[in-house]
Amino acid sequence: MREIQKLFPSMDGNDDQRAELLSYLNVILTKIDELKDPDKLSLGEMPDYTEDYYNRVIEEAAVPTQGMPMKEVIQKLLELVEGHRYVNRNYVANAAPLPNISSIIGNFVAVLVNGNNLWDVEGPAAAAAEVKITSMLSKLVGYDENISAGYTTWGGQGAVFNSLRLAIARYAPDSNQNGIPQNLYCFCSELSHYSLYKSVEATGIGVENMIRVKANADHSMNLADLKEKMVNVISNGGVPLYVLATMGTTDTFGIDDIAGIKQLAEDLERTYGVEPIYIHADTAMGGMYSFFNDYDFGSNPLQFEDNVNEVLKSYQQKFKHIKLADSMVFDFHKLGQTPYITSLFLIKNREYLKYVDLDAAETPYVGNRGYGSYHTGYTLECSRMGSALAIYASLSALGMEGYQKLLANYIRVNIAFRKKLLQEIPNVAITNDISPVTTFRFYPERSKWDDEINGLLPIEEMLEINQFNDAFAEVIGAERDTIFFGNTKKQCLVRAANSNKRISLYAHKFFTISPYSTMEEVDRYVGFLKEHVELFQRSSIKA
Ligand SMILES: *Cc1c(COP(=O)(O)O)cnc(C)c1O
């Protein structure tokens, strides 16, 4: 067993085994650092993704008969890292994080003690961290920390699924035994994330019972349309069970009016005598901006510029109401810069959990003992990773102000990018409000955005402009190792002049997610676009 034991950390904390582990870490850190290049997006050379790339991988893979020396294992791992995208200043595509050092260390600690977050007896560090961050963030958003509950789960999508499960169980407590009622309806913005789509599939509510609500020009949910659709469901004998209020749409950062949604729900409850309607705030993208809920814009202690202040202040007006939601999520692995997966599902009232908790008799292995006092039998996972430790470490290292500076910088850079883009490129339009993401759309000749958004363009022309942008996305996508811009095929839905059909508009995305995306980089971002769009237009005219 000696040689097998050598593959593990020590039992007694001896110096030799620690030095060995440290030496491996040192090699990995050094080698990855050697692959970094601030002028490129990828670590080293990208593999040649030939058509049969994964077929060859399948062909060659097999468990080795004899284990390899660690040196070789590290070599193999580093081969996998070759060509990996790295979130540096050239990454402006999506909300992908560069985990901060504290969160890396937090994650590492979680792995070293390898607690199981299911039960504090098996994972006391993560259990206590989970209780801490739940309290911290409850206080921050205005939940009563003595009543709220929270646990880390599988992403913003997991939070939506978990919240829908709570909503079903609250409405129909015996649905766990008998299955769910057939007449439940959910509502969300037509621009919301597909998480709810998946969740109505998986809970058995059915996609047909998920009602999409029109979005306003600012990409928030249209409340008149929501009301009409909810009343319609009630009139037909349906139950309006659940509203998903998106606080920061994935592509355009539209923020739903949650105070208005809550008001509407309460009005309907009173008028029609329906059961309380569950509201989940999908704050996966935007939730971090609640870190400004108590920021004093008058004294402005962090001295943000006026134009940055203005945007943050408008967020404060919206995010100060998120406490009205029955639940929400903090997706730290988006704007919070921590490793995947670090998502805290936060629940206003821990009473909701009693409907989904397991009976002690159903958990014979763990939990029903005199020892231990924290057991998460209500989660969909059984064993759970201790990702609360990474979140806790990150919150500790950055603090309120660290996060405020980081989040303000996303806005600052976007403001500058917009200005420069419009200065340099005549045939571009910016298609969303100022936020950490800028969406923009090119036109073959001059910007026709105003006509387009007002329904004055014929469908043929809109599709042509879509095609133009789609082709350009391919062009710059091929050069993503220099600067990686994102894109979306559904930035919003717009009516055409000659059709009743609403058309999905394509747009490009500039998402300044890296702490290395700073004001100094803005000229380079715009220069890249300008150069490529000019080339693209010249070549498409020739063709
Ligand atoms: C990203 C996102 C999700 C999904 O979150 P994951 O952490 O990727 O599971 C859900 N809703 C919104 C609005 C998002 O932006």
The ligand as an SDF file (V2000), in Angstrom:
LIG
                    3D

 15 15  0  0  0  0  0  0  0  0999 V2000
  -26.7200   32.7810  -17.1110 C   0  0  0  0  0  0  0  0  0  0  0  0
  -28.1170   32.9260  -16.7660 C   0  0  0  0  0  0  0  0  0  0  0  0
  -28.8480   31.8550  -16.2490 C   0  0  0  0  0  0  0  0  0  0  0  0
  -28.2310   30.4950  -16.1060 C   0  0  0  0  0  0  0  0  0  0  0  0
  -27.2490   30.5110  -15.1180 O   0  0  0  0  0  0  0  0  0  0  0  0
  -26.1650   29.3470  -15.0210 P   0  0  0  0  0  0  0  0  0  0  0  0
  -25.3660   29.7350  -13.8310 O   0  0  0  0  0  0  0  0  0  0  0  0
  -25.4060   29.3460  -16.2930 O   0  0  0  0  0  0  0  0  0  0  0  0
  -26.9230   28.0800  -14.8140 O   0  0  0  0  0  0  0  0  0  0  0  0
  -30.1570   32.0780  -15.8890 C   0  0  0  0  0  0  0  0  0  0  0  0
  -30.7220   33.2920  -16.0520 N   0  0  0  0  0  0  0  0  0  0  0  0
  -30.0500   34.3430  -16.5380 C   0  0  0  0  0  0  0  0  0  0  0  0
  -30.7400   35.6700  -16.6790 C   0  0  0  0  0  0  0  0  0  0  0  0
  -28.7250   34.1960  -16.9190 C   0  0  0  0  0  0  0  0  0  0  0  0
  -28.0640   35.2380  -17.4480 O   0  0  0  0  0  0  0  0  0  0  0  0
  1  2  1  0
  2  3  1  0
  2 14  2  0
  3  4  1  0
  3 10  2  0
  4  5  1  0
  5  6  1  0
  6  7  2  0
  6  8  1  0
  6  9  1  0
 10 11  1  0
 11 12  2  0
 12 13  1  0
 12 14  1  0
 14 15  1  0
M  END
$$$$
